[in-house]
Amino acid sequence: MNATFVQSATLTLLLTGCGLAATDPFVGNWTLNVAKSQTAGQWAKVEELGSNKYRFDDGAAPQTLIADGIDQPLEFGGTM
């Protein structure tokens, strides 16, 4: 009797979890609606230069980095 209760409770929890995940409004594809969006504030632009090189521009000091799995030094200290 105890094993049947545990199996039933487990099945109920699994099905409830699946049902909640299916109705999550944050899951799925999003499309930007520029008319309803306010984009003021911080921004960053990433530009692919080829050969695993990328240029990161946040308006202060653009950085060109290589994505090779090694920490890349930044112009004013630190790494990325």
Secondary structure as the mmCIF struct_conf table of DSSP 4:
data_model
#
loop_
_struct_conf.conf_type_id
_struct_conf.id
_struct_conf.beg_label_comp_id
_struct_conf.beg_label_asym_id
_struct_conf.beg_label_seq_id
_struct_conf.end_label_comp_id
_struct_conf.end_label_asym_id
_struct_conf.end_label_seq_id
HELX_RH_AL_P HELX_RH_AL_P1 ASN A 2 ALA A 22
TURN_TY1_P TURN_TY1_P1 THR A 23 THR A 23
TURN_TY1_P TURN_TY1_P2 PRO A 25 PHE A 26
BEND BEND1 VAL A 27 GLY A 28
HELX_RH_3T_P HELX_RH_3T_P1 VAL A 34 LYS A 36
BEND BEND2 GLY A 41 GLY A 41
STRN STRN1 LYS A 45 GLY A 50
TURN_TY1_P TURN_TY1_P3 SER A 51 ASN A 52
STRN STRN2 LYS A 53 ASP A 57
BEND BEND3 GLY A 59 ALA A 60
STRN STRN3 GLN A 63 ILE A 66
BEND BEND4 ASP A 68 ILE A 70
HELX_LH_PP_P HELX_LH_PP_P1 ASP A 71 GLN A 72
STRN STRN4 PRO A 73 PRO A 73
HELX_LH_PP_P HELX_LH_PP_P2 LEU A 74 LEU A 74
TURN_TY1_P TURN_TY1_P4 GLU A 75 PHE A 76
BEND BEND5 GLY A 77 GLY A 77
STRN STRN5 THR A 79 THR A 79
#
